[in-house]
Amino acid sequence: MANNDDDYYIKKILKGDSNSFGIIVERYQNMVFALALKMLKHREESEEVSQDTFIKVYKSLSKFNGESKFSTWIYRIAYNTCLDRIKKNSKYNNDVEINDITSNEIFQVENIFDSLENKERSIIIKECMDKLPEDERIIMHLFYFEELSLKEIVDIVSVNEGNVKVKLFRARKKLFSIFKESVEPEIYSSYER
């Protein structure tokens, strides 16, 4: 399912025109780097993983069968390359318990968000999301910020749709719990009733 333009360059690369690969890299480098930076949180490491990703893309280009979008295929390679780096480093292990969250507490959190300025809200959301376990944070990012469909997320993270839904549900619950603990108590308590 590569678009015609991608398909054209893929065919040229497979026929030996390695210069055409530069166009593919240029087209997708920002997407790959943004994902790597989101997952790894270190610029230098993200640059290395981006390079590794494109090396893998080049070496396995003949395996792209067009069942998914070409961008999704590259995203999946980048995602898996990032996971490999995280496992290698094994220093990113954030486990957060799921606390029972009532609908009243969710309403209170929504009220607090409404009162915050956009910039302040973005900072708080980013800090809270950074405390989620890696797999849940990535799925939340793909779904809410990249606005990918469940099918595209399934293709990227290699789990079934049911598991993606469960991870999204758990991540939202954890995010509410983290937010409740992170926001200044006086702000939160002013919305409790």
C-alpha positions in Angstrom: 0.0 0.0 0.0 2.9 2.4 -0.6 1.7 5.5 -2.4 2.7 5.7 -6.1 5.6 8.0 -5.3 7.0 5.7 -2.7 6.3 2.7 -4.9 8.3 4.3 -7.7 11.4 4.8 -5.5 11.1 1.4 -3.9 11.2 -0.2 -7.3 14.2 1.9 -8.3 16.1 1.0 -5.1 15.4 -2.7 -5.6 16.8 -2.4 -9.1 20.0 -1.1 -7.7 19.5 2.7 -7.7 20.8 3.4 -4.2 20.6 7.2 -4.7 16.8 6.9 -4.7 17.0 5.7 -1.1 18.1 9.2 -0.1 14.7 10.5 -1.2 13.0 7.8 1.1 15.2 8.8 4.0 14.5 12.5 3.5 10.8 11.8 3.3 10.6 9.8 6.5 13.6 10.9 8.7 11.6 13.4 10.7 8.9 10.8 11.5 11.5 8.2 12.6 13.6 10.7 14.6 10.4 12.0 16.4 9.5 8.5 17.4 13.0 7.6 18.6 13.2 10.8 20.6 9.8 10.2 22.2 10.8 6.7 23.2 14.5 7.2 24.1 14.5 10.8 25.3 18.1 11.3 24.3 19.0 13.1 21.2 22.2 11.3 20.3 20.7 7.9 20.9 17.7 8.9 18.8 20.0 9.9 16.0 21.8 6.6 16.2 18.5 4.6 16.3 17.3 6.6 13.3 20.4 5.7 11.3 20.0 2.0 12.4 16.3 2.1 11.3 17.1 3.3 7.8 19.9 0.7 7.5 17.3 -2.0 8.4 14.8 -0.4 6.0 17.4 -0.6 3.2 18.4 -4.1 3.9 14.8 -5.4 4.2 13.2 -3.3 1.5 12.6 -6.4 -0.6 10.4 -7.8 2.2 8.0 -4.9 2.1 4.9 -6.5 0.6 2.5 -3.6 0.5 -0.1 -5.0 2.9 0.3 -1.9 5.1 1.2 1.7 4.3 4.9 2.1 3.6 5.1 4.7 6.4 3.5 2.2 8.8 6.1 -0.4 7.8 8.9 2.1 8.4 7.3 3.2 11.7 7.2 -0.4 12.9 10.9 -0.9 12.1 11.7 2.3 14.0 9.5 1.2 16.9 11.2 -2.2 17.1 14.7 -0.7 16.8 13.9 1.7 19.7 12.6 -1.3 21.8 15.8 -3.1 21.1 17.8 -0.1 22.3 15.7 0.2 25.4 16.1 -3.5 26.2 19.9 -3.1 25.6 20.0 -0.1 28.0 17.5 -1.7 30.4 17.4 1.5 32.4 13.8 2.5 31.5 11.6 0.5 33.7 8.8 2.6 35.1 6.0 0.7 36.8 3.0 2.5 38.1 0.2 0.9 40.0 -3.3 1.3 38.8 -5.3 3.0 41.5 -9.1 2.7 41.5 -10.3 5.9 39.9 -13.9 7.0 40.3 -15.9 8.9 37.7 -16.0 11.8 40.2 -12.1 11.9 40.2 -12.0 11.9 36.4 -14.4 14.8 36.4 -12.2 16.6 38.9 -9.1 16.0 36.7 -11.0 17.4 33.7 -12.0 20.5 35.7 -8.3 21.0 36.6 -7.2 20.7 33.0 -9.8 23.2 31.9 -8.4 25.8 34.4 -4.8 25.3 33.3 -3.3 27.3 30.4 -2.5 25.3 27.3 1.2 25.5 27.7 1.1 24.5 31.4 -1.4 21.7 30.5 1.0 20.4 27.8 3.9 20.3 30.2 1.9 18.5 32.9 0.6 15.9 30.4 4.1 15.3 29.0 5.6 14.8 32.5 2.8 12.5 33.5 3.0 10.5 30.3 6.7 10.1 30.8 6.0 8.2 34.0 3.9 5.5 32.1 5.6 2.2 31.2 7.2 2.4 27.8 4.8 0.2 25.9 1.7 2.0 27.2 3.2 5.5 26.7 4.0 4.6 23.0 0.5 3.3 22.4 -1.0 6.4 23.9 1.3 8.6 21.8 0.4 6.8 18.6 -3.3 6.9 19.3 -3.7 10.4 20.7 -0.9 12.4 19.3 -0.1 10.7 16.0 -3.8 9.9 15.6 -3.1 6.5 14.1 -6.0 4.0 13.8 -6.1 0.9 16.0 -5.2 -1.2 12.9 -2.1 1.0 12.2 -1.0 0.7 15.9 -1.5 -3.1 15.7 0.8 -3.2 12.6 3.4 -1.2 14.4 3.5 -2.8 17.8 2.8 -6.4 16.7 0.0 -7.1 19.2 -3.6 -7.8 18.5 -6.3 -5.2 18.5 -7.8 -6.4 21.8 -4.4 -6.0 23.6 -4.0 -2.5 22.1 -7.4 -1.6 23.5 -6.5 -3.0 26.9 -3.2 -1.2 27.0 -5.0 2.1 26.1 -7.5 1.5 28.9 -4.8 0.7 31.4 -2.6 3.6 30.3 -5.5 6.1 30.7 -6.2 4.8 34.2 -2.5 5.0 35.1 -2.3 8.5 33.6 -5.2 9.7 35.7 -3.5 8.2 38.8 -0.2 9.8 37.9 -1.9 13.1 37.2 -3.7 13.1 40.5 -0.4 12.5 42.4 1.6 15.0 40.3 -0.6 18.1 40.3 -0.1 20.3 43.2 -2.4 19.1 46.1 -3.9 22.6 46.6 -5.0 22.8 43.0 -6.5 19.3 43.1 -8.2 19.8 46.5 -9.8 23.0 45.3 -11.8 20.9 42.8 -12.8 18.1 45.2 -16.4 18.2 46.4 
